[in-house]
Amino acid sequence: MSKFEKTKWADSEFSQNYRDDADIYLPYRSQFIEVVKSLYSYFIDKKSEVRILDIGCGDGLFVQEILKSFSPKHATLVDGSSEMLKAAQNRLEHYKNTSFIEASFQNLVSDEPLLENFDFIYSSLAIHHLPFEEKRKLYTYIYKLLSPGGCFVNYDVVAPQSGKVEKWFLSLWRQWIAEHPCKERSEKLLDIPDQYKANKDNIPDTLEAQLSTLVEIGFRQVDCYFKYGIFSLFGGFK
Ligand SMILES: C[S@@+](CC[C@H](N)C(=O)[O-])C[C@H]1O[C@@H](n2cnc3c(N)ncnc32)[C@H](O)[C@@H]1O
């Protein structure tokens, strides 16, 4: 089984750089989050006493966005990095009914420490670090954790169908960074797409393979809800 401690996310400088620069180099990040909020509003917000879970939560930005607009009964945030969790705790310090759990995806699957069910499970830009078999095990565990009618969405990078398309998607990503209004900062980040490609921690699988796996596990209404280049938002319902 892969080990979280061996990835770059266990390195504090790497995770700090992400927190500092992600808004500049993640194409349409706020639009991706708006689409998730729309899905949440349409399908989940009508339920009573909603419990949400964010796995690989980073510094808690997504849960904060949900808590600004909606009032779930409880939010649980999980991450393998204690530093990321601390940043999430700071960001959400004024919100009650939140809990923070330090655990890797590998721990979640093997130890099953989460004892309740959730109506909405979210993950962003984290699951692509797992090899395909471990993704499948995590998706199976997520399915088990969902309440009937609950929804799982994953906003993540996926592998393109061919090398040619991948080259185009990476150039599209570079162009997006270059067009950022703050040139001084964006110029320093132009090599992020190449770093992403060279980093062996990144093991994206195709969208097609992951959607089929979700269907096999039992998820319904499985679909890709939004996409730009390699960045995809997909998931399904229980
Ligand atoms: C790119 S950051 C994304 C953070 C947040 N979801 C966001 O969108 O801003 C990836 C996060 O996944 C976490 N992560 C990566 N691999 C993990 C694993 N195997 N188990 C638990 N967390 C993991 C990292 O610590 C980091 O916080």
The ligand as an SDF file (V2000), in Angstrom:
LIG
                    3D

 27 29  0  0  0  0  0  0  0  0999 V2000
   -3.6700   19.8940   -3.3910 C   0  0  0  0  0  0  0  0  0  0  0  0
   -4.0480   19.7610   -1.6840 S   0  0  0  0  0  0  0  0  0  0  0  0
   -5.7990   20.0500   -1.7650 C   0  0  0  0  0  0  0  0  0  0  0  0
   -6.3500   20.5650   -0.4810 C   0  0  0  0  0  0  0  0  0  0  0  0
   -7.8220   20.9680   -0.5310 C   0  0  0  0  0  0  0  0  0  0  0  0
   -8.6740   19.8210   -0.7810 N   0  0  0  0  0  0  0  0  0  0  0  0
   -8.0180   22.0210   -1.5890 C   0  0  0  0  0  0  0  0  0  0  0  0
   -8.6720   21.7520   -2.6130 O   0  0  0  0  0  0  0  0  0  0  0  0
   -7.5030   23.1280   -1.4020 O   0  0  0  0  0  0  0  0  0  0  0  0
   -3.9810   18.0210   -1.3720 C   0  0  0  0  0  0  0  0  0  0  0  0
   -4.3360   17.6630    0.0630 C   0  0  0  0  0  0  0  0  0  0  0  0
   -4.5100   16.2630    0.1490 O   0  0  0  0  0  0  0  0  0  0  0  0
   -3.8150   15.7820    1.2810 C   0  0  0  0  0  0  0  0  0  0  0  0
   -3.4230   14.4120    0.9580 N   0  0  0  0  0  0  0  0  0  0  0  0
   -2.6640   13.9900   -0.0740 C   0  0  0  0  0  0  0  0  0  0  0  0
   -2.5400   12.6540   -0.0450 N   0  0  0  0  0  0  0  0  0  0  0  0
   -3.2350   12.2160    1.0280 C   0  0  0  0  0  0  0  0  0  0  0  0
   -3.4760   10.9380    1.6140 C   0  0  0  0  0  0  0  0  0  0  0  0
   -2.9770    9.8380    1.0650 N   0  0  0  0  0  0  0  0  0  0  0  0
   -4.2260   10.8820    2.7240 N   0  0  0  0  0  0  0  0  0  0  0  0
   -4.7580   12.0150    3.2890 C   0  0  0  0  0  0  0  0  0  0  0  0
   -4.5560   13.2480    2.7940 N   0  0  0  0  0  0  0  0  0  0  0  0
   -3.8060   13.3470    1.6730 C   0  0  0  0  0  0  0  0  0  0  0  0
   -2.6380   16.7170    1.4500 C   0  0  0  0  0  0  0  0  0  0  0  0
   -2.1280   16.7190    2.7680 O   0  0  0  0  0  0  0  0  0  0  0  0
   -3.2460   18.0400    1.0640 C   0  0  0  0  0  0  0  0  0  0  0  0
   -3.8250   18.7060    2.1430 O   0  0  0  0  0  0  0  0  0  0  0  0
  1  2  1  0
  2  3  1  0
  2 10  1  0
  3  4  1  0
  4  5  1  0
  5  6  1  0
  5  7  1  0
  7  8  2  0
  7  9  1  0
 10 11  1  0
 11 12  1  0
 11 26  1  0
 12 13  1  0
 13 14  1  0
 13 24  1  0
 14 15  1  0
 14 23  1  0
 15 16  2  0
 16 17  1  0
 17 18  1  0
 17 23  2  0
 18 19  1  0
 18 20  2  0
 20 21  1  0
 21 22  2  0
 22 23  1  0
 24 25  1  0
 24 26  1  0
 26 27  1  0
M  CHG  2   2   1   9  -1
M  END
$$$$
